[in-house]
Amino acid sequence: MNGRASSQEETDTTGGHRGRLRRRLLDGGPAGFLDYELIEYLLALTIPRVDTKPLAKRLLQDFGGIGPLLSARAETLRNEGLTDSTVAALKIAEATALRMLEARIEGQPVLSSWEALGDYLHAAMAHRRTEEVRILFLNAKNTLIANEALWQGSVDEASVHVREVIARAIALGATALIIVHNHPSGDASPSQQDIRLTRDLVDAGRHMKISVHDHVIVGAQGRTSMRAMGLI
């Protein structure tokens, strides 16, 4: 009897709290929500009859914030004891946020929407724990025609990757490109390998009439434009 009453009380308390979160979200929008409340509600969608606030706070602390949490690989999230349903809820939140940011630059000249592009790149890449190299391919009007992650890992094997980038640009009919990669350390300062790859790309592109507008390095601490630094 006492066990059933205790269980019913827990369900009522949890359900009431979730109901209040839901009403706040529907009536006032997400602006007033703290990070842990957003994650708490996402977790609650797939974890019934359990107070998800402690788990939300622990995950944010373990990963260092909402950005690194949502950007984490599915396998990493599973290692935290999360089910596939819960992992999927977190990943669809990430995908939705990225899609909204990406929509701000679709169909727009990239160079005139630079801040929007920077916001998208930061959200997509700054919190990754592995290095990824992404190429933005542009047409003659500097409009984005393809946004592709061409490889993961370091940029040390520059000569091989330069050929891949130029070949892909030709296949897409691109006349310009922007190379982007992240530094998992958080420091967005260019390395010597980054500078060498950029110059090799500029040289190779010149022969094929493909311009390299910039090489952007993204880190948790910010982002760096090698063109703004005078390195292109």
Beta strands, then each sheet from edge to edge (+ up, - down):
strand 1: 132-138
strand 2: 144-152
strand 3: 176-182
strand 4: 211-219
strand 5: 222-225
sheet 1: 2+ 1- 3+ 4+ 5-
end
